């Protein structure tokens, strides 16, 4: 317990206020403590993507233009990718905001998730997400995994502990075991890593709009700002079609 608490305090001291940074050479990749974001009115936290944003955000200041566009999952729709890590307290804070915002998106927009990986323990967590997708239980385990790491301080650094969460959600242990190390999940992990590298991910949470633009909390100014910039870029893409 003392070791875990010391780690939390160490990570907390290193984190910016709006995201968890990637530390490829770090030997530690456990959970970061959740942050309490200032509460703002719903109208300030999100905006409706069906209406043109009034603010003119600038490339290089509020968002980054990717050097090479990345193919999206559906060329007929505008894609927004939420890059996250279960152990990131900022992602846990951002989660309800981005989920509420996603409900306002028009039919020509699709919102997906991408688990970030820059450490072996994060690979386990990414496998958990892809396993949930393969088993069709994302809705049942996505929030419990976040809560286990960010509310209860569980490290989830082994397959057994992750499997316990799946089993608690009603997934037979045998089904979890077969899926977690399956070829399909391993392939999804490889594809996800390639996309992460192509996006130039530097931390979590981040948003990627239509394979062209990267939004971070630092550039947007806040988690709510990330959604406002995303609205702007969605409309920008819509108008360019």
N, C-alpha and C positions, 0 to 999 in steps of 0.2 A: 504493500500500500504506500509506504514512504517513497519507494522508487518510482511508482506510478505518479504520485503527486508531484514529486520533484521534476519529472519529465513534463507534466502538464504546465508547470510554472515556467519551465525553460522555453517550451514551445510558445506559450502565450507571450512571452517577452519579445519573441522574434517576429510575431505575426503583425502584418499591417491591419488596419481596422476593417478592411473590406474583403480580405481573402487570405487563403492559406497558400504560401509560396512553395514552389517545387524546389526541393533540395536533393538533386540527383546523387550527390556524394555523401549524403547523411546516412548514418547507420541506424537512425531512429525514424520510425514511421508509425507511431501510435496515434491515438485520438487527441485532437486539440479541443480545449474547452469551448463550449458554445458561448457566443457573444450575444448580448441583449442589444438589439438595434433600437434606436429611438422610434417611438411609435408615431406614425404620421397618419393623417386622414387617408381613407382608402383612395380618394381621388388623387392624392399626392403620391401614393405608393405605386399606382399603376395607371395606365391610360388605355383607352380602347383602340386596338390596332386597326379598326375599321375607319377611324377618323385620322386625317392628316395631322401629325404633330406640329405645333406652332413653333417650336424651337428649332433653329438651324444648327445642328451639331456639326462639328468639323473633324475630318479625318486627321489622324495624328495627334489630336487633342482629346477628343471624347471617345474615339474608337480607332482601331488599327485596320488598315486594308491589307489583306493577305497578299503576299507577293505572287502566289500561284493559287488560283481558285481551286477548291476541292469539290469533287463531284458530290452531289446531294443524293439523298435516298429516293426522292421523287421530283424529277425535273418539272413536273406540272404544278408543283406547289412551292411556296417559299418556306425553306427549312430553318428552324431555330434549334440549335443544339445546346443543351445545358450540360456543361462539363462540371463534374462534381466528384467528391470523395466522401465516403461515409464518415471518415474520421475528422473531417473539417468542420469546426464549429460554425464557421461563416456559411458553409453550405447548408447546415442545419437551420440557421436563421433565415437564409434565403429561400429555403424550400417552400414554406407556405405562401410566400409572396409570389414566387414564380408559378406555383400551381394555380393560385387565384387568377393571376394574369393570363395564364394559358387558356382559361375558360372564356376569356373575352376575344380570343383570336378568331378571325374570319375563316371561312372554309378553305380559302386558298393558302392557308398557313398550316404547317405541321410542326409540332414541337416534340423533340426527342431528347434522350439523355445519353451521355457518354461518361462512363466512370474513368477517372484519370488514373494513370499508373506511372510512378517514377521510383518505386521501391517494391521489393518482393512481397511485403505485407499488403501493400495496396493491390497487388495482383490477386491476392486471395479475396479481397473485397470486390474487385471487378468481376472475378469468377462468381461471386455470390450474386451479383446483379444479373449477369448473363445467364446464370442457372435459373434465377427467378423468371427471366424472360422465357427461357426454354420450357419451364414447367408451367407457365401461365399464372404465376403467383406474385407478380410484382406488387400489386395492390396490397397483398397480405404481408409481405416481408420488407418492403422498402422503408416504411416508417419505423418498424421495430428495429431494424439494423441501425438506423440513424440514432434512435433513442438509446439503444444499448451502448453505443460508443460515446454519445455526447451527454446523456443524462446519468447513466450508471457507470461510466468510465471503463467499460469493458474493452479490452484490446482487440478481441476477435482475430488473434494472430495464428489460428489453427483451424483446420477443417471441422473438427469436432464441435467447437463452440458455435461456428456458423451453422452447422447442421442442426444443433439444438434449437436455434431460432426458426429454421425451416420446419422442424418437427412440431414446434409449438404453434406454427401457423397451419398445421394440418397436413404437411407433406410427409409421406412415409419416408423413413430414414433410407431405405433401399433405393427409392426413387432419387433422393438427393445425392446419394453416393454415386449412382450411375451417371447422373447428369453433371455433377461438379467437375469431374475429370474427363468428361466426354470429348470426343473430337469436335463436336459442334460448338461447345463452349470454348475450347482452346482456339478454334478458328475465329470465333467472335472476338476473343481477347487479342489475337494477332491483328485483326482488321481494326479494332479499336485503337491499338497502339499506333498503327500506321496513320490513322486519322488524327490522333493527338499530335503526332510529330508534324504532320502536314499543316495543322492549325497553328503550330508554334505555341502550344499551351505553356504558360509560365506559372500557373497556380490555379486555385479553385476558390469560389466558383467563377466560371467564365461562360460567356455566351458566344456562339458562332452563328452568324446570320447568313443563310444561303450559301455557305461555303466560301464567302468572300470577306467577311468582316469579323473581327474579334473584339469583344467588349469585356473589359475588366472593371472591377469596382474602383480601382485606383483612378483609371481614366474617366469613368463616368461620375465619380465623386461619391457614390453610395450604391447600395443594392437597388434602391428605388430608381436611382439614376440609370442603372444598367437596363432596366425595363423601359425607361423612357427613350434611351438611345436605340434599343431594339425596335420600339415602335417606329421611330424615325427611319431606321434602315429598312424595315419591312415595307413602309410606304415608298421609300426610295426604289426598292426593287419592284414593287407593284407598278409604279409609274414608268419604269424603264421597259416594261413588257409591252 
